[in-house]
Amino acid sequence: MREYFKIRPKIGKHESLTSYIFRVAKLNETTFNGIIRKVSLKNQYLQNSRYRYLDINPNRVINIDLLSDLTCVAKEELLSQTLHPFELRISGEPEMKLSDQFSRTGLWRFYDSTKRWFCPICLKDLKIFKILWQFDNSTICEIHNCYLQKDCNKCGNEQPYIGNQLMDGRCHTCNLSLSSNEKESLAEDILKNETLTINQFWNSFLSLNEPITPVQFGLSIKKTISLKILYLQSKEKSSASKSLNRRYKAFFKKMLLTGDSGNNSFLAAVIRFFIISGISIDQFRDLRVPEKFYFSFIKSVHRDDIVNFKEASNCKTPWCQYTNKNDKMQHLGIFRTSRGDFYCSGCYIKYGYQKNTGKWIDLKGDIKLIKKIIPYMHLNQARSKIFKEITGISPFRLNEIIGYMYVHELVPVNYESVYDKYSIPDVKELLDKFKVLIKQVGRTVRNLQTEARKIYGWDFVEFFLFYHQKEVQELIHNTPNKISNSPSHHMAIPRLLNSYILRSLDDYIKACRLRNLCSLDNKNIKLKISNCILFLYGIEQVILAKKKTLLLEEEQFYVDICWKGAKQYVNQQRNEKKSINARDIYKVLDKSDRWIKSRSPELTLWINKQVKASLKENKKKVLEKKKEKIEKAMEYLKEQDLDISKSAIVRVAGLKYYEISGKSELSDYYHELLR
């Protein structure tokens, strides 16, 4: 049964998670490191350099669910004491999809995770450390209007971010109290300039309980944030007190156009904008970017690719949870179409404005077609009969739409479906396969299906079951349409190249096996072809998968040889009535015990079992020989008419006295012979 901490204090307002763990450790007579060891991921030791992540994104270093159970505090409340909640509010992504890169890079420029800042008066009254105090721009306590400190008043040394002395509010060096009743009075102009601007901003930022802004023009939250920042920094709306430099403007421009932040932290860039500009979060949320600015900005960058854009209307799909809303409307890409087409990320139905009438419609007619098919499914009619009943539809299109219905659970429960016998692979494996397909033939569904049959052997049903998975649809919709500027006759190169490389791999393995040169210690199978070529034609993942398969096959080949050699050696030793030693077996196999244990633990267990059996048998043989010596010694003493005693038996038989004394098998045998 899991133990709970007996004393569980309440969390203070804006108290950092590490500060709360300090207080829990002190009240329950343990240490900070003791609690962290309990809740660390995979029971691993957490290095001091990674303690800073506890107040940034604790999910990376500890099991937050376990900490919630031990403290009886809700997981959401624990996370609210870190920067993690407004990472989600700014990214607009679910927790599982939030990239480490989002908070890892750039955030340390304004968040001090090496030294512990504190207000000596708050420390005396509340015994807590606030996360607000760790920001570089936050220098004044908003409650007591005094400067924050990082040094001890007694010895002058800086306080580390984590230390067991901090649990008691004492200095890490001199062990004296850091709290105080005295405060330095500050001028009113200093309070006005520093406290009212910086502290109010951080308070509002830490109190975010909804996305920082509603989306516009069907963009994602991150793209909408970037658009608003560029608008506020433009000449048209220059309301910011200071402007960003060219590097940051280029960063937000790239984010708006591509959705990629590269190696920089989007979170850090957004926070830097708010600090420099002096704009409040409420003002930012209420701001609406004019369509004129958005389209003029897009056209200025891609004049030849974009004309006549309109904002997305609402989703009209009956089974979509976002129906009659445009929150999840995503643009199909500003580089792909002149009509301004969109798709709903809830149901993945494509929408757009009709060219002649300007009416908002389902572009492919999926909704109408599904409504036609469902009555036939209620009658449990096969696909071939449905195809005959519905005019103007091809078998390919019918399979595509039924695959969509199955994935989105629109097929009636009593309908006998061929999809039930198929299983969906792992998401990562599925995405890797579709990336290969897209790189070779583009995003067109018919080309993808044809290529999938050639490479993976998928039939219609299997392909559309995988094609309509949510992750695959996101990949396809967010991949540029043009895959290459190469002439059309170059499209056959990847397939021919793929066949050549796979044949080369097979030939390489066979040649090495014949010469006994292929070893798993050397995992680099070299081909006479450049890695750049593999990357260019998008088949590096296929090659890696094939390498892995071949290496596993080769590994099993040598494991089988080791099994055969070990059994032959053991049988030979038994026939010759010799002892079996593990070291001799590994020497015969010409493999180390570590190599065999990592590739075949069963063989290691079998060898150990044979060695134990051999030792047991040897002990039994030695015991029988000693019994025989005792028996001969007694016969000799009787013949010589000498007294029979243990000392006489030991002297004649050449044994040790302790071997036939006490409670042992030889002692019992000696007394049995006497009787």
LOVEX-268032 format. One line per field, with one value per residue (C-alpha): x, y, z; residue in three letters. Coordinates in nm, 3 decimals, m for minus. Layout:
<nodes>
u X	...
v Y	...
w Z	...
type ALA	...
</nodes>
This chain:
<nodes>
u 0.000	0.136	0.236	0.106	0.281	0.122	0.143	0.032	0.038	m0.161	0.010	0.065	m0.036	0.229	0.451	0.699	0.672	1.024	0.927	0.622	0.839	1.074	0.785	0.649	0.997	1.044	0.702	0.744	1.102	1.266	1.483	1.413	1.627	1.440	1.108	1.256	1.401	1.052	0.886	1.167	1.102	1.208	1.354	1.661	1.882	1.802	2.114	2.138	2.157	1.805	1.641	1.557	1.305	1.091	0.955	0.950	0.806	0.808	0.669	1.016	1.192	0.938	0.618	0.374	0.085	0.277	0.359	m0.010	m0.102	0.158	0.057	m0.318	m0.302	m0.460	m0.218	m0.356	m0.290	0.071	0.131	m0.023	0.280	0.511	0.544	0.387	0.021	0.086	0.318	0.000	m0.197	0.058	0.132	m0.232	m0.127	m0.230	0.010	0.132	0.228	0.411	0.770	1.059	1.214	0.922	1.053	1.407	1.582	1.592	1.385	1.691	1.765	1.508	1.440	1.715	1.739	2.085	2.024	1.731	1.575	1.364	1.190	1.324	0.991	0.780	1.022	0.962	0.582	0.496	0.808	0.771	0.964	0.756	0.817	0.751	1.076	1.295	1.233	1.517	1.290	1.108	1.323	1.071	0.832	0.482	0.357	0.627	0.767	1.127	1.406	1.436	1.761	1.979	2.256	2.267	2.265	2.519	2.784	2.701	2.698	2.444	2.180	2.162	1.838	1.807	1.942	1.816	1.892	1.638	1.367	1.418	1.482	1.849	2.164	2.323	2.672	2.654	2.329	2.182	1.828	1.760	1.441	1.426	1.185	1.380	1.320	1.474	1.226	1.197	1.109	0.759	0.889	1.086	0.778	0.569	0.816	0.916	0.643	0.331	0.457	0.672	0.496	0.149	0.256	0.395	0.091	m0.144	0.077	0.085	m0.293	m0.374	m0.657	m0.749	m0.562	m0.379	m0.574	m0.858	m0.752	m0.798	m0.816	m0.817	m0.459	m0.323	m0.276	0.100	0.052	m0.219	0.013	0.287	0.045	m0.069	0.290	0.387	0.078	0.162	0.518	0.408	0.382	0.007	m0.034	0.274	0.127	0.426	0.655	0.964	1.007	1.163	1.489	1.509	1.601	1.284	1.066	1.214	1.148	0.775	0.750	0.890	0.651	0.352	0.449	0.582	0.476	0.836	1.031	1.356	1.596	1.454	1.193	0.861	0.761	1.075	1.023	0.660	0.751	1.031	0.781	0.547	0.834	0.971	0.640	0.462	0.131	m0.097	m0.231	m0.592	m0.510	m0.338	m0.636	m0.891	m0.688	m0.824	m0.592	m0.764	m0.804	m0.639	m0.313	m0.310	m0.369	m0.140	0.133	0.085	0.072	0.384	0.573	0.409	0.252	0.250	0.092	m0.202	m0.511	m0.861	m0.834	m1.130	m1.162	m1.288	m1.656	m1.799	m1.769	m2.093	m2.013	m2.296	m2.075	m1.792	m1.765	m1.672	m1.974	m2.099	m1.758	m1.447	m1.198	m1.046	m1.052	m0.699	m0.582	m0.465	m0.155	m0.103	0.128	m0.110	m0.434	m0.590	m0.938	m0.853	m0.944	m0.960	m0.999	m1.148	m0.894	m1.183	m1.339	m1.085	m1.351	m1.226	m1.422	m1.396	m1.583	m1.749	m1.586	m1.902	m2.140	m1.893	m2.092	m1.918	m1.938	m1.793	m1.553	m1.547	m1.909	m1.813	m2.107	m2.373	m2.209	m2.191	m2.562	m2.638	m2.427	m2.552	m2.908	m2.753	m2.527	m2.830	m2.957	m2.617	m2.545	m2.195	m1.974	m2.033	m2.412	m2.371	m2.156	m2.430	m2.701	m2.519	m2.451	m2.158	m1.910	m1.601	m1.491	m1.183	m1.397	m1.635	m1.348	m1.204	m1.528	m1.604	m1.252	m1.324	m1.656	m1.489	m1.216	m1.469	m1.711	m1.994	m2.047	m2.358	m2.284	m2.459	m2.277	m2.038	m1.720	m1.397	m1.207	m1.253	m0.977	m0.709	m0.496	m0.347	0.036	0.224	0.177	0.549	0.587	0.277	0.398	0.744	0.586	0.362	0.657	0.834	0.523	0.475	0.839	0.813	0.473	0.335	0.006	m0.246	m0.446	m0.449	m0.073	m0.021	m0.241	m0.061	0.283	0.174	0.068	0.411	0.621	0.416	0.165	m0.142	m0.475	m0.753	m0.911	m0.585	m0.457	m0.769	m0.786	m0.436	m0.482	m0.773	m0.598	m0.578	m0.198	m0.164	m0.419	m0.228	0.093	m0.064	m0.242	0.070	0.311	0.383	0.217	0.522	0.773	1.040	1.131	1.286	1.160	0.885	1.114	1.318	1.022	1.118	1.467	1.366	1.197	1.490	1.739	1.544	1.549	1.924	2.006	1.793	1.959	2.299	2.218	2.117	2.430	2.650	2.510	2.545	2.905	3.000	2.835	3.031	3.357	3.245	3.314	2.974	2.971	2.704	2.975	3.023	2.673	2.772	2.676	2.853	2.710	2.874	2.625	2.612	2.392	2.291	2.133	1.937	1.809	1.735	1.507	1.346	1.439	1.675	1.404	1.345	1.718	1.744	1.450	1.603	1.940	1.774	1.590	1.903	2.109	1.845	1.843	2.221	2.215	1.975	2.201	2.499	2.283	2.171	2.538	2.617	2.329	2.453	2.816	2.723	2.513	2.787	3.051	2.829	2.745	3.113	3.217	2.945	3.047	3.407	3.288	3.457	3.340	3.162	3.290	3.113	3.440	3.538	3.202	3.238	3.595	3.477	3.199	3.449	3.194	3.189	2.923	2.806	2.754	2.552	2.348	2.247	2.134	2.006	1.939	1.789	2.126	2.299	2.044	2.088	2.470	2.443	2.200	2.441	2.731	2.528	2.427	2.792	2.903	2.635	2.740	3.110	3.028	2.838	3.135	3.377	3.143	3.124	3.506	3.536	3.280	3.482	3.800	3.623	3.502	3.850	4.007	3.771	3.851	4.222	4.190	3.992	4.251	4.530	4.322	4.346	4.098	3.846	3.806	3.754	4.117	4.234	3.996	4.114	4.479	4.437	4.188	4.370	4.065	4.013	3.872	3.588	3.464	3.341	3.243	2.923	2.608	2.730	2.665	3.012	2.962	2.630	2.792	3.077	2.832	2.627	2.937	3.017	2.671
v 0.000	0.343	0.573	0.929	1.221	1.264	1.644	1.807	2.190	2.409	2.568	2.943	3.183	3.181	2.959	2.762	2.382	2.344	2.572	2.356	2.041	2.219	2.269	1.916	1.774	1.983	1.903	1.530	1.516	1.419	1.596	1.757	1.493	1.219	1.331	1.377	1.024	0.890	1.065	1.077	0.906	0.539	0.570	0.743	0.986	1.343	1.548	1.895	2.050	1.920	2.059	2.377	2.185	2.126	2.482	2.493	2.163	1.904	1.629	1.599	1.498	1.363	1.162	1.442	1.194	1.013	1.341	1.431	1.100	1.140	1.497	1.453	1.769	1.773	1.739	2.058	2.253	2.131	2.219	2.563	2.645	2.609	2.766	2.460	2.581	2.891	2.693	2.509	2.835	2.980	2.667	2.570	2.204	1.916	1.820	1.501	1.693	1.977	1.963	1.988	2.239	2.474	2.553	2.422	2.680	3.053	3.048	3.074	3.422	3.577	3.298	3.256	2.885	2.895	3.127	3.150	3.498	3.584	3.856	3.841	3.963	3.714	3.442	3.518	3.544	3.280	3.057	3.026	3.108	3.247	3.158	3.523	3.621	3.416	3.634	3.871	4.170	4.115	4.291	4.419	4.236	4.351	4.301	4.477	4.709	4.611	4.478	4.102	3.943	3.655	3.710	3.633	3.948	3.789	3.627	3.782	3.450	3.376	3.111	2.812	2.725	2.400	2.333	2.153	2.460	2.655	2.437	2.628	2.961	2.946	3.038	2.757	2.868	3.012	2.836	3.162	3.284	3.465	3.630	3.983	4.252	4.541	4.673	4.939	5.213	5.277	5.595	5.623	5.668	5.341	5.158	5.298	5.216	4.871	4.718	4.825	4.717	4.406	4.247	4.306	4.144	3.833	3.805	3.815	3.569	3.320	3.350	3.251	2.996	3.014	3.047	3.377	3.474	3.346	3.228	3.435	3.346	2.973	2.992	2.801	2.979	3.016	3.161	3.398	3.518	3.578	3.768	3.995	4.068	4.160	4.380	4.559	4.613	4.746	5.113	5.067	4.988	5.109	5.095	4.918	5.131	4.965	4.765	4.424	4.392	4.250	3.900	3.863	4.005	3.751	3.475	3.561	3.602	3.251	3.113	3.273	3.143	2.795	2.716	2.622	2.791	2.610	2.580	2.886	2.893	3.037	3.084	3.288	3.506	3.582	3.672	3.895	4.080	4.148	4.270	4.505	4.633	4.697	4.570	4.389	4.041	4.169	4.423	4.155	3.917	4.180	4.291	4.191	4.206	4.355	4.126	4.392	4.368	3.987	3.945	4.232	4.076	3.731	3.873	4.078	3.759	3.528	3.751	3.484	3.213	3.381	3.570	3.629	3.488	3.476	3.388	3.041	2.990	2.730	2.352	2.196	1.830	1.677	1.424	1.669	1.794	2.139	2.175	2.534	2.661	2.770	2.724	2.413	2.536	2.511	2.653	2.396	2.607	2.955	2.819	2.562	2.711	3.032	2.952	2.966	2.606	2.486	2.164	2.101	1.936	1.772	1.576	1.636	1.736	1.988	2.314	2.613	2.882	2.777	2.953	3.075	3.145	3.215	2.973	2.789	2.416	2.073	2.062	1.685	1.614	1.367	1.458	1.395	1.069	0.937	1.015	0.808	0.510	0.477	0.345	0.065	m0.026	m0.053	m0.315	m0.488	m0.470	m0.547	m0.285	m0.433	m0.386	m0.034	0.048	m0.068	0.127	0.462	0.618	0.839	0.684	0.473	0.170	0.366	0.654	0.414	0.240	0.578	0.704	0.374	0.382	0.733	0.616	0.327	0.545	0.808	0.540	0.620	0.255	0.098	m0.149	m0.444	m0.395	m0.679	m0.495	m0.632	m0.367	m0.560	m0.808	m0.539	m0.393	m0.044	m0.026	0.198	0.571	0.640	0.343	0.448	0.809	0.696	0.484	0.766	1.009	0.772	0.752	1.131	1.195	0.957	1.038	1.348	1.392	1.266	0.984	0.768	0.793	0.715	0.405	0.274	0.325	0.172	m0.145	m0.169	m0.102	m0.236	m0.465	m0.282	m0.349	m0.088	m0.160	m0.161	0.157	0.367	0.241	0.382	0.686	0.831	0.808	1.148	1.162	1.065	1.328	1.597	1.489	1.499	1.832	2.001	1.877	2.104	1.988	2.021	1.757	1.828	2.045	1.746	1.640	1.377	1.101	1.135	1.006	0.645	0.687	0.629	0.297	0.172	0.298	0.129	m0.208	m0.177	m0.097	m0.377	m0.627	m0.489	m0.536	m0.899	m0.971	m0.802	m1.018	m1.339	m1.261	m1.176	m1.493	m1.710	m1.549	m1.539	m1.164	m1.025	m0.932	m0.752	m0.555	m0.371	m0.244	m0.022	m0.199	0.010	0.053	0.212	0.498	0.842	0.912	1.234	1.029	0.828	1.147	1.320	1.043	0.985	0.620	0.651	0.520	0.215	0.143	0.178	m0.058	m0.312	m0.285	m0.347	m0.652	m0.799	m0.740	m0.910	m1.206	m1.221	m1.196	m1.491	m1.686	m1.655	m1.721	m2.052	m2.141	m2.067	m2.289	m2.574	m2.535	m2.512	m2.832	m3.023	m2.919	m3.008	m3.353	m3.418	m3.329	m3.553	m3.847	m3.805	m3.760	m3.423	m3.116	m2.835	m2.480	m2.167	m1.999	m2.298	m2.288	m1.917	m1.985	m2.263	m2.041	m1.754	m1.511	m1.322	m1.383	m1.022	m1.071	m1.389	m1.246	m0.937	m1.141	m1.464	m1.457	m1.807	m1.948	m1.784	m1.939	m2.281	m2.264	m2.166	m2.453	m2.705	m2.572	m2.608	m2.963	m3.048	m2.909	m3.108	m3.425	m3.368	m3.319	m3.644	m3.830	m3.686	m3.792	m4.148	m4.169	m4.049	m4.308	m4.573	m4.456	m4.472	m4.825	m4.946	m4.777	m4.967	m5.298	m5.225	m5.145	m5.464	m5.673	m5.516	m5.561	m5.191	m4.969	m4.802	m4.432	m4.112	m4.010	m4.353	m4.338	m3.985	m4.093	m4.406	m4.263	m3.934	m3.720	m3.410	m3.456	m3.205	m3.406	m3.695	m3.493	m3.304	m3.349	m3.438	m3.713	m3.867	m3.862	m4.045	m4.297	m4.354	m4.426	m4.653	m4.863	m4.884	m5.023
w 0.000	m0.101	0.186	0.199	0.360	0.702	0.699	0.372	0.376	0.139	m0.158	m0.137	m0.413	m0.690	m0.474	m0.683	m0.692	m0.548	m0.256	m0.185	m0.188	0.059	0.303	0.261	0.329	0.644	0.794	0.729	0.861	0.534	0.276	m0.059	m0.235	m0.049	m0.199	m0.546	m0.540	m0.463	m0.755	m1.013	m1.346	m1.359	m1.004	m1.146	m0.958	m1.060	m1.126	m0.976	m1.322	m1.396	m1.079	m1.271	m1.483	m1.173	m1.194	m1.576	m1.698	m1.414	m1.639	m1.793	m1.470	m1.216	m1.205	m1.128	m1.085	m0.810	m0.636	m0.653	m0.486	m0.210	m0.124	m0.192	m0.406	m0.752	m1.042	m1.201	m0.881	m0.865	m1.229	m1.173	m0.954	m1.257	m1.602	m1.762	m1.776	m1.980	m2.205	m2.303	m2.329	m2.571	m2.774	m2.822	m2.821	m2.594	m2.316	m2.487	m2.803	m2.628	m2.750	m2.504	m2.745	m2.674	m2.324	m2.326	m2.545	m2.475	m2.157	m1.933	m2.065	m1.833	m1.582	m1.319	m1.236	m1.075	m0.775	m0.532	m0.500	m0.197	m0.002	0.359	0.505	0.305	0.402	0.769	0.742	0.479	0.459	0.081	m0.237	m0.524	m0.886	m0.969	m0.795	m1.030	m1.336	m1.417	m1.462	m1.134	m0.871	m0.615	m0.380	m0.469	m0.110	0.095	m0.177	m0.105	m0.324	m0.368	m0.249	m0.353	m0.096	0.276	0.496	0.732	0.511	0.172	m0.019	m0.294	m0.227	m0.464	m0.641	m0.443	m0.093	0.218	0.436	0.234	0.389	0.714	0.545	0.643	0.450	0.256	0.374	0.728	0.829	0.969	0.901	0.572	0.699	0.833	0.956	0.810	0.461	0.247	0.158	m0.215	m0.398	m0.544	m0.898	m0.868	m0.742	m1.023	m1.298	m1.182	m0.968	m1.152	m1.495	m1.453	m1.155	m1.296	m1.621	m1.449	m1.222	m1.520	m1.708	m1.422	m1.383	m1.741	m1.744	m2.114	m2.444	m2.465	m2.777	m2.996	m3.340	m3.654	m4.024	m3.945	m3.815	m3.516	m3.182	m3.235	m3.583	m3.455	m3.178	m3.434	m3.660	m3.375	m3.268	m3.625	m3.651	m3.325	m3.445	m3.785	m3.883	m3.919	m3.545	m3.356	m3.003	m2.844	m2.627	m2.778	m3.096	m3.141	m3.328	m3.679	m3.559	m3.350	m3.627	m3.868	m3.613	m3.583	m3.959	m4.008	m3.746	m3.923	m4.267	m4.182	m3.824	m3.745	m3.463	m3.541	m3.247	m3.068	m2.793	m2.905	m2.541	m2.465	m2.773	m2.679	m2.320	m2.443	m2.663	m2.369	m2.150	m2.417	m2.553	m2.222	m2.370	m2.125	m2.194	m2.188	m2.459	m2.661	m2.629	m2.736	m3.038	m3.380	m3.678	m3.985	m4.284	m4.497	m4.299	m4.297	m4.669	m4.761	m4.548	m4.704	m5.056	m4.998	m4.926	m5.185	m5.447	m5.717	m5.504	m5.335	m5.451	m5.315	m4.961	m4.725	m4.359	m4.275	m4.196	m3.954	m3.976	m4.108	m4.034	m3.821	m3.639	m3.564	m3.206	m3.340	m3.569	m3.615	m3.496	m3.684	m3.396	m3.557	m3.916	m4.054	m4.384	m4.634	m4.693	m4.829	m5.096	m5.246	m5.362	m5.486	m5.352	m4.983	m4.896	m4.533	m4.340	m3.996	m3.764	m3.576	m3.865	m4.149	m4.400	m4.658	m4.689	m4.919	m5.106	m5.431	m5.723	m5.899	m5.610	m5.327	m5.105	m4.816	m4.904	m4.841	m5.136	m5.197	m5.108	m4.833	m4.606	m4.873	m4.981	m4.624	m4.575	m4.888	m4.778	m4.417	m4.509	m4.716	m4.424	m4.196	m4.443	m4.408	m4.782	m4.908	m5.072	m5.417	m5.380	m5.244	m5.548	m5.785	m5.603	m5.588	m5.926	m6.015	m5.773	m5.841	m5.635	m5.526	m5.396	m5.219	m5.039	m4.943	m4.788	m4.606	m4.459	m4.332	m4.180	m4.001	m3.846	m3.732	m3.598	m3.841	m3.945	m3.782	m3.503	m3.672	m4.003	m4.088	m4.184	m4.331	m4.133	m3.808	m3.894	m3.938	m3.660	m3.663	m3.627	m3.387	m3.463	m3.514	m3.748	m3.944	m3.980	m4.095	m4.368	m4.490	m4.490	m4.729	m4.950	m4.955	m5.043	m5.337	m5.491	m5.315	m5.127	m5.386	m5.235	m5.551	m5.596	m5.227	m5.249	m5.559	m5.404	m5.071	m5.252	m5.421	m5.111	m4.817	m4.991	m4.851	m5.019	m5.054	m4.717	m4.524	m4.690	m4.620	m4.262	m4.209	m4.435	m4.233	m3.894	m3.726	m3.711	m4.079	m4.186	m3.992	m4.166	m4.513	m4.465	m4.328	m4.597	m4.896	m5.216	m5.439	m5.341	m5.601	m5.896	m6.074	m6.419	m6.418	m6.547	m6.224	m6.019	m6.095	m5.945	m5.578	m5.659	m5.869	m5.611	m5.334	m5.512	m5.577	m5.215	m5.072	m5.306	m5.206	m4.838	m4.893	m5.100	m4.837	m4.555	m4.755	m4.849	m4.492	m4.363	m4.606	m4.498	m4.133	m4.127	m4.032	m3.665	m3.468	m3.293	m3.623	m3.697	m3.991	m4.311	m4.574	m4.923	m5.224	m5.221	m5.058	m4.756	m4.929	m5.208	m4.953	m4.789	m5.122	m5.243	m4.905	m4.855	m4.559	m4.323	m4.545	m4.548	m4.171	m4.123	m4.362	m4.187	m3.853	m3.986	m4.142	m3.830	m3.615	m3.853	m3.842	m3.465	m3.443	m3.680	m3.442	m3.136	m3.292	m3.354	m2.988	m2.868	m3.085	m2.972	m2.603	m2.616	m2.799	m2.544	m2.243	m2.386	m2.458	m2.102	m1.957	m2.176	m2.063	m1.703	m1.670	m1.484	m1.670	m1.628	m1.758	m1.853	m2.068	m2.247	m2.337	m2.449	m2.681	m2.821	m2.867	m2.719	m2.392	m2.129	m2.174	m2.548	m2.499	m2.209	m2.410	m2.712	m2.558	m2.181	m2.211	m2.321	m2.022	m1.783	m1.948	m1.913	m1.546	m1.489	m1.647	m1.437	m1.115	m1.210	m1.281	m0.942	m0.765	m0.943	m0.860	m0.492	m0.495	m0.649	m0.391	m0.109	m0.240	m0.256	0.106	0.220	0.043	0.223	0.565	0.495	0.391	0.697	0.931	0.762	0.799	1.172	1.231	1.052	1.259	1.576	1.657	1.835	1.604	1.673	1.474	1.517	1.392	1.091	1.004	1.026	0.811	0.554	0.514	0.597	0.807	1.156	1.105	0.805	1.022	1.329	1.401	1.197	0.850	0.603	0.656	1.034	1.000	0.767	1.019	1.305	1.079	1.005	1.378	1.447
type MET	ARG	GLU	TYR	PHE	LYS	ILE	ARG	PRO	LYS	ILE	GLY	LYS	HIS	GLU	SER	LEU	THR	SER	TYR	ILE	PHE	ARG	VAL	ALA	LYS	LEU	ASN	GLU	THR	THR	PHE	ASN	GLY	ILE	ILE	ARG	LYS	VAL	SER	LEU	LYS	ASN	GLN	TYR	LEU	GLN	ASN	SER	ARG	TYR	ARG	TYR	LEU	ASP	ILE	ASN	PRO	ASN	ARG	VAL	ILE	ASN	ILE	ASP	LEU	LEU	SER	ASP	LEU	THR	CYS	VAL	ALA	LYS	GLU	GLU	LEU	LEU	SER	GLN	THR	LEU	HIS	PRO	PHE	GLU	LEU	ARG	ILE	SER	GLY	GLU	PRO	GLU	MET	LYS	LEU	SER	ASP	GLN	PHE	SER	ARG	THR	GLY	LEU	TRP	ARG	PHE	TYR	ASP	SER	THR	LYS	ARG	TRP	PHE	CYS	PRO	ILE	CYS	LEU	LYS	ASP	LEU	LYS	ILE	PHE	LYS	ILE	LEU	TRP	GLN	PHE	ASP	ASN	SER	THR	ILE	CYS	GLU	ILE	HIS	ASN	CYS	TYR	LEU	GLN	LYS	ASP	CYS	ASN	LYS	CYS	GLY	ASN	GLU	GLN	PRO	TYR	ILE	GLY	ASN	GLN	LEU	MET	ASP	GLY	ARG	CYS	HIS	THR	CYS	ASN	LEU	SER	LEU	SER	SER	ASN	GLU	LYS	GLU	SER	LEU	ALA	GLU	ASP	ILE	LEU	LYS	ASN	GLU	THR	LEU	THR	ILE	ASN	GLN	PHE	TRP	ASN	SER	PHE	LEU	SER	LEU	ASN	GLU	PRO	ILE	THR	PRO	VAL	GLN	PHE	GLY	LEU	SER	ILE	LYS	LYS	THR	ILE	SER	LEU	LYS	ILE	LEU	TYR	LEU	GLN	SER	LYS	GLU	LYS	SER	SER	ALA	SER	LYS	SER	LEU	ASN	ARG	ARG	TYR	LYS	ALA	PHE	PHE	LYS	LYS	MET	LEU	LEU	THR	GLY	ASP	SER	GLY	ASN	ASN	SER	PHE	LEU	ALA	ALA	VAL	ILE	ARG	PHE	PHE	ILE	ILE	SER	GLY	ILE	SER	ILE	ASP	GLN	PHE	ARG	ASP	LEU	ARG	VAL	PRO	GLU	LYS	PHE	TYR	PHE	SER	PHE	ILE	LYS	SER	VAL	HIS	ARG	ASP	ASP	ILE	VAL	ASN	PHE	LYS	GLU	ALA	SER	ASN	CYS	LYS	THR	PRO	TRP	CYS	GLN	TYR	THR	ASN	LYS	ASN	ASP	LYS	MET	GLN	HIS	LEU	GLY	ILE	PHE	ARG	THR	SER	ARG	GLY	ASP	PHE	TYR	CYS	SER	GLY	CYS	TYR	ILE	LYS	TYR	GLY	TYR	GLN	LYS	ASN	THR	GLY	LYS	TRP	ILE	ASP	LEU	LYS	GLY	ASP	ILE	LYS	LEU	ILE	LYS	LYS	ILE	ILE	PRO	TYR	MET	HIS	LEU	ASN	GLN	ALA	ARG	SER	LYS	ILE	PHE	LYS	GLU	ILE	THR	GLY	ILE	SER	PRO	PHE	ARG	LEU	ASN	GLU	ILE	ILE	GLY	TYR	MET	TYR	VAL	HIS	GLU	LEU	VAL	PRO	VAL	ASN	TYR	GLU	SER	VAL	TYR	ASP	LYS	TYR	SER	ILE	PRO	ASP	VAL	LYS	GLU	LEU	LEU	ASP	LYS	PHE	LYS	VAL	LEU	ILE	LYS	GLN	VAL	GLY	ARG	THR	VAL	ARG	ASN	LEU	GLN	THR	GLU	ALA	ARG	LYS	ILE	TYR	GLY	TRP	ASP	PHE	VAL	GLU	PHE	PHE	LEU	PHE	TYR	HIS	GLN	LYS	GLU	VAL	GLN	GLU	LEU	ILE	HIS	ASN	THR	PRO	ASN	LYS	ILE	SER	ASN	SER	PRO	SER	HIS	HIS	MET	ALA	ILE	PRO	ARG	LEU	LEU	ASN	SER	TYR	ILE	LEU	ARG	SER	LEU	ASP	ASP	TYR	ILE	LYS	ALA	CYS	ARG	LEU	ARG	ASN	LEU	CYS	SER	LEU	ASP	ASN	LYS	ASN	ILE	LYS	LEU	LYS	ILE	SER	ASN	CYS	ILE	LEU	PHE	LEU	TYR	GLY	ILE	GLU	GLN	VAL	ILE	LEU	ALA	LYS	LYS	LYS	THR	LEU	LEU	LEU	GLU	GLU	GLU	GLN	PHE	TYR	VAL	ASP	ILE	CYS	TRP	LYS	GLY	ALA	LYS	GLN	TYR	VAL	ASN	GLN	GLN	ARG	ASN	GLU	LYS	LYS	SER	ILE	ASN	ALA	ARG	ASP	ILE	TYR	LYS	VAL	LEU	ASP	LYS	SER	ASP	ARG	TRP	ILE	LYS	SER	ARG	SER	PRO	GLU	LEU	THR	LEU	TRP	ILE	ASN	LYS	GLN	VAL	LYS	ALA	SER	LEU	LYS	GLU	ASN	LYS	LYS	LYS	VAL	LEU	GLU	LYS	LYS	LYS	GLU	LYS	ILE	GLU	LYS	ALA	MET	GLU	TYR	LEU	LYS	GLU	GLN	ASP	LEU	ASP	ILE	SER	LYS	SER	ALA	ILE	VAL	ARG	VAL	ALA	GLY	LEU	LYS	TYR	TYR	GLU	ILE	SER	GLY	LYS	SER	GLU	LEU	SER	ASP	TYR	TYR	HIS	GLU	LEU	LEU	ARG
</nodes>
